[in-house]
Amino acid sequence: MYIAPTITKVAAAASASPPHHRAPAMASTVGEQSTMASSNSDDGQEQQHYAYAAQLVTSTVLSMTLQAAFELGLFEILAKAGDGAELSPTEIAAKITTSNPDAASMIDRILRLLAAHTVVGCSVIIDENGNQQRLYGLTLVAKYFVLNEDGVSLGPILSMIQDKVFLHSWAHEGLHAFEYNRLDQRFNQVFNNAMINHTTTVIKIVVESYNGFANLKQLVDVGGGLGVTLKIITSAYPSIKGINFDLPHVIQDAPSYPRVEHVVGDMFEKIPNGDAIFMKWILHDWSDDHCVKLLKNCYVAIPDDGKVIVMEGVAPTVPETTAAAKVIIQGDVLMMTQSIEGKERTRDEFKALAAKVGFKHIKFVCFVSNYWIIEFSK
């Protein structure tokens, strides 16, 4: 159950006051509040291991709390306070439409958890009455949940993953995610909004980091959704004509963009011809056999000097503890709830796909926003 509805049904009766700026002489950091003893003793190690296990048991609390903070607009409120500013829970509650007298306390508890995970920053001051008070501000992580200059953020992705439909998919009812989207118009809109936000954020960085679109005349985006990817690419490369290729129920909602043609079809049957084929987060949805069939259709659709540009996560062969690796490995498990045969692949598994199809070359060109740009060529 989300925390957000509990608060938004009900607002703290508090007057707005100017945002605080951190006063180093008075403040103490969240890290200093830690009660975890650092000990080399066996007992100390055992306590740490148990604490981590207990954290894993309650891990869903973090994602639900993050969603509540997004729904309440807490990140936007902190962002509007200005760079380096910090607000008290009472000041934040005053900016939310609610009549809940406990809103400030609940917001404090929400943000305290997020601060413990370094999603937001926190410092403690002594107020005029001699009481300790927590103040909260944005971090470089939290900014990704605030609308950027393109009006997008990671928030809609979070909302999709926390949506009741997506959560229920863990019960494994047996329906492929794409089949379900066709049947549920509401969730299809949630999905499309999530993809628009994620795509806009990531593809703009891809265009800045990857020069493989230069000199292309026609680029086909297979499974291109509403065409946002091609909109961004063709804006950066006006000489490119884009072919946005997807299923009928997807294309019917696609808006018109300059130099982008929307084409309906089945990628497992035939793919429109182009100098290059682009596929973003497509292969991880399908089994090896499906991927081979799809890549063979791509092979036929490009000239001898053409290429297939794939954007996918690359899973480590040996599990790693980096944030980047965890995201991909978590995504791999998530795929089991969305597509029975979908999975994230290692470098060797991508190379094996290329070999089965007949591609002589596969190149891992660049790493962008946790994904690799991979080129398949004849």
C-alpha positions in Angstrom: 0.0 0.0 0.0 1.4 3.4 -1.0 2.1 6.0 1.7 1.1 8.8 -0.6 -2.7 8.4 -0.6 -2.7 8.5 3.3 -1.1 11.9 3.3 -2.8 13.4 0.3 -6.2 12.6 1.6 -5.5 14.6 4.5 -2.3 18.9 5.0 -0.3 20.1 7.7 -1.4 23.4 9.1 1.9 25.1 8.8 3.0 28.4 7.4 5.7 28.6 4.7 9.1 30.0 5.6 12.3 30.6 3.7 14.4 27.6 2.8 17.4 26.8 5.0 21.0 26.7 3.9 23.3 24.4 5.7 25.1 25.9 8.6 28.2 23.7 9.1 28.8 24.8 12.7 25.4 23.6 13.8 24.7 20.7 11.5 25.5 17.0 12.0 25.2 14.6 9.1 23.0 11.5 8.8 26.2 9.4 8.8 27.0 10.6 12.4 23.6 9.4 13.5 24.4 5.8 12.6 24.0 3.3 15.4 25.8 0.5 13.6 29.0 -0.3 15.6 32.1 -0.8 13.5 33.8 -3.8 15.1 36.2 -6.5 13.9 34.9 -9.0 16.4 33.0 -12.0 15.3 30.0 -10.7 17.1 30.2 -7.4 15.4 30.5 -9.1 12.0 27.5 -11.4 12.8 25.4 -8.3 13.7 26.3 -6.6 10.4 25.4 -9.7 8.4 22.1 -10.1 10.2 21.3 -6.4 9.8 21.9 -6.7 6.0 19.7 -9.8 5.8 16.9 -7.9 7.7 17.3 -5.0 5.3 16.8 -7.3 2.3 13.6 -8.8 3.9 12.1 -5.3 4.1 13.6 -4.0 0.8 10.1 -3.4 -0.8 9.6 -0.5 1.7 12.3 1.5 -0.1 10.7 1.3 -3.5 7.2 2.0 -2.2 8.5 5.0 -0.2 10.3 6.3 -3.2 7.1 6.1 -5.2 5.2 7.9 -2.4 7.8 10.7 -2.4 7.4 11.1 -6.2 3.6 11.1 -6.1 3.7 13.7 -3.3 6.0 15.9 -5.4 8.7 16.0 -2.6 11.6 16.0 -5.1 10.0 18.9 -7.1 9.5 20.9 -3.9 13.1 20.4 -2.8 14.3 21.4 -6.3 12.2 24.6 -6.4 13.8 25.6 -3.1 17.1 26.2 -5.0 20.6 24.8 -5.2 22.0 24.0 -1.8 18.7 24.8 0.0 17.3 22.6 2.7 13.7 22.5 3.9 12.2 21.2 7.1 9.4 18.7 7.0 6.9 21.4 8.1 8.0 23.7 5.3 7.6 20.8 2.8 4.2 19.8 4.2 3.0 23.4 3.8 3.5 23.1 0.0 1.3 20.0 -0.3 -2.5 20.1 -0.6 -3.5 18.0 2.4 -5.4 18.5 5.7 -3.5 15.7 7.6 -2.2 17.2 10.8 0.5 14.5 10.8 1.7 15.3 7.3 5.0 16.9 8.4 5.8 14.0 10.7 5.1 11.5 7.9 7.1 13.4 5.4 10.0 13.5 7.8 9.8 9.7 8.1 9.7 9.3 4.4 12.6 11.5 3.7 14.6 10.1 6.6 14.5 6.7 4.9 15.5 8.1 1.6 18.3 10.0 3.3 19.6 6.7 4.8 19.9 5.5 1.2 21.5 8.8 0.1 18.6 9.6 -2.2 18.2 12.9 -0.5 20.6 14.8 1.8 19.9 15.5 5.4 21.4 17.7 8.2 20.3 18.3 11.7 20.1 21.8 13.3 19.1 23.1 16.7 16.1 25.3 16.4 15.3 28.4 18.4 13.7 26.3 21.1 16.8 24.2 21.5 15.2 21.1 19.7 16.9 19.1 17.0 15.3 19.4 13.6 16.1 17.6 10.4 16.4 19.5 7.1 16.3 17.9 3.7 17.8 18.8 0.3 18.4 17.3 -3.1 21.3 15.1 -4.1 22.7 14.3 -7.5 20.7 11.1 -7.3 17.4 12.8 -6.4 17.7 15.1 -9.5 16.7 12.2 -11.7 13.3 12.2 -10.1 12.8 15.9 -11.0 11.6 17.0 -14.4 14.6 18.1 -16.5 14.8 20.6 -19.4 12.9 18.2 -21.6 10.1 17.7 -19.0 11.0 14.1 -18.3 12.4 12.1 -15.3 12.7 8.6 -14.0 9.5 9.1 -12.0 7.2 7.6 -14.6 9.4 4.5 -14.9 9.1 4.1 -11.1 5.3 4.6 -11.4 5.1 1.9 -14.0 7.1 -0.6 -12.0 5.0 0.2 -8.9 1.7 0.1 -10.8 -0.7 -2.6 -9.5 -0.6 -4.3 -12.9 3.2 -4.5 -13.0 3.4 -5.7 -9.4 0.7 -8.3 -10.0 2.8 -9.7 -12.8 5.1 -11.3 -10.1 2.1 -13.7 -9.6 2.9 -14.9 -13.1 -0.4 -15.2 -14.8 1.3 -16.3 -18.0 0.5 -13.4 -20.3 3.3 -11.7 -22.1 3.7 -8.1 -21.2 3.1 -6.8 -24.7 0.0 -8.9 -25.0 -1.4 -7.5 -21.8 -0.7 -3.9 -22.9 -2.9 -4.4 -25.9 -5.8 -5.5 -23.6 -5.4 -2.8 -20.9 -5.6 0.7 -22.3 -4.9 2.4 -19.0 -1.7 0.5 -18.3 -0.7 0.8 -21.9 -0.7 4.6 -21.3 1.3 4.1 -18.1 3.8 2.0 -20.1 4.0 4.5 -23.0 4.6 7.4 -20.6 7.4 5.5 -18.8 9.1 4.7 -22.1 8.8 8.3 -23.4 10.5 9.6 -20.2 13.2 6.9 -20.1 13.9 7.1 -23.9 14.1 10.9 -23.9 16.6 10.9 -21.0 18.8 8.2 -22.4 18.7 8.8 -26.2 19.8 12.4 -25.8 22.9 11.2 -24.1 23.4 8.5 -26.8 23.3 11.1 -29.6 26.0 13.1 -27.7 28.2 10.1 -27.1 27.8 7.8 -30.2 28.8 9.0 -33.7 27.5 5.9 -35.5 24.5 7.7 -36.9 26.6 10.0 -39.1 26.3 9.5 -42.8 23.1 7.4 -42.5 20.3 8.1 -44.9 17.6 5.8 -43.6 17.4 4.4 -40.1 14.8 1.9 -39.1 13.8 1.7 -35.4 12.5 -1.7 -34.8 10.0 -1.8 -31.9 10.3 2.0 -31.8 7.1 2.6 -29.9 5.8 6.1 -30.3 8.8 7.3 -32.3 10.5 9.4 -29.6 13.9 7.8 -30.3 13.8 8.7 -34.0 12.5 12.1 -33.2 15.6 12.8 -31.1 18.0 11.2 -33.6 16.6 12.9 -36.7 16.7 16.2 -34.9 20.4 15.8 -34.3 21.0 14.4 -37.8 18.5 16.2 -40.2 19.8 14.1 -43.2 18.4 10.9 -41.8 14.9 9.7 -42.7 13.5 7.6 -39.8 11.2 4.6 -40.1 9.4 3.9 -36.9 8.4 0.2 -37.0 6.0 -1.3 -34.5 2.7 -3.1 -33.9 -0.6 -1.6 -34.9 -1.9 -0.9 -31.3 1.4 1.0 -30.7 1.6 3.0 -33.9 -2.0 4.2 -33.6 -1.0 6.4 -30.7 2.2 7.7 -32.3 2.3 11.5 -33.1 3.7 12.9 -36.3 7.3 14.0 -36.4 9.3 15.6 -39.2 11.3 13.1 -41.3 9.8 10.1 -39.4 7.4 7.6 -41.1 5.4 5.3 -38.9 5.1 1.8 -40.3 3.0 -1.1 -39.0 4.3 -4.6 -39.1 5.6 -7.7 -37.3 9.4 -7.7 -36.7 9.4 -11.5 -36.8 8.0 -11.5 -40.3 9.7 -8.7 -42.2 11.6 -5.5 -41.4 11.7 -2.4 -43.7 15.0 -1.8 -45.4 17.4 0.8 -44.2 21.1 1.8 -44.1 21.0 0.7 -40.4 18.6 -0.9 -38.0 18.3 0.4 -34.5 16.9 -1.7 -31.6 16.7 -0.3 -28.1 15.8 -2.8 -25.2 14.3 -5.3 -27.7 16.5 -8.3 -27.6 16.2 -8.7 -23.8 12.5 -9.3 -24.2 13.0 -12.5 -26.2 14.5 -16.0 -26.2 17.7 -16.8 -28.1 15.7 -18.5 -30.9 13.4 -15.4 -31.3 16.5 -13.1 -31.2 18.1 -15.2 -34.0 15.0 -14.9 -36.1 14.7 -11.2 -35.5 18.4 -10.5 -36.2 18.2 -12.6 -39.4 15.4 -10.3 -40.6 17.6 -7.3 -39.7 20.5 -9.0 -41.7 18.3 -9.1 -44.8 17.1 -5.5 -44.4 20.5 -3.9 -44.5 23.0 -3.6 -47.3 26.4 -5.2 -47.2 28.0 -2.2 -45.6 25.0 -1.6 -43.2 24.8 -2.3 -39.5 22.4 -3.2 -36.8 22.8 -0.9 -33.8 21.6 -2.5 -30.6 21.2 -0.8 -27.2 21.1 -3.3 -24.4 22.3 -3.9 -20.9 25.3 -6.4 -20.7 25.2 -8.7 -17.7 28.5 -9.5 -16.0 29.6 -13.2 -16.3 30.7 -13.1 -12.7 28.3 -11.2 -10.4 29.6 -7.7 -9.5 28.5 -5.4 -6.7 28.6 -2.2 -8.6 25.4 -0.2 -9.0 25.6 -0.6 -12.8 25.8 -4.4 -12.5 23.1 -4.6 -10.0 20.7 -2.7 -12.2 21.2 -5.1 -15.1 21.0 -8.2 -12.9 17.8 -6.9 -11.3 16.5 -6.3 -14.7 17.2 -9.8 -15.7 15.1 -11.2 -12.8 12.4 -8.6 -13.7 12.3 -10.0 -17.2 11.1 -13.3 -15.8 7.9 -11.5 -14.8 7.3 -9.8 -18.1 8.4 -12.4 -20.7 9.0 -16.0 -19.9 11.9 -16.3 -22.3 13.3 -12.7 -21.9 16.7 -12.2 -20.3 19.7 -9.9 -20.0 22.8 -11.3 -21.8 26.5 -11.4 -21.3 29.1 -10.3 -23.9 29.6 -13.9 -24.9 25.9 -14.5 -25.3 25.6 -11.5 -27.7 28.6 -12.8 -29.6 26.9 -16.2 -29.9 23.8 -14.6 -31.3 25.8 -12.7 -33.9 27.6 -15.9 -35.0 24.3 -17.9 -35.3 22.9 -15.2 -37.6 26.0 -14.8 -39.8 27.2 -11.4 -38.7 31.0 -11.4 -39.0 31.6 -8.5 -36.7 30.2 -7.4 -33.3 31.5 -4.4 -31.6 30.7 -3.0 -28.1 31.1 0.6 -29.0 30.3 2.7 -26.0 28.7 2.5 -22.5 25.9 5.1 -22.0 23.6 5.5 -19.1 24.1 1.9 -17.9 23.6 0.4 -21.4 26.0 -0.6 -24.2 25.7 0.5 -27.8 26.5 -2.7 -29.8 27.1 -2.8 -33.6 26.4 -6.0 -35.6 27.8 -5.9 -39.2 28.3 -8.3 -42.1 
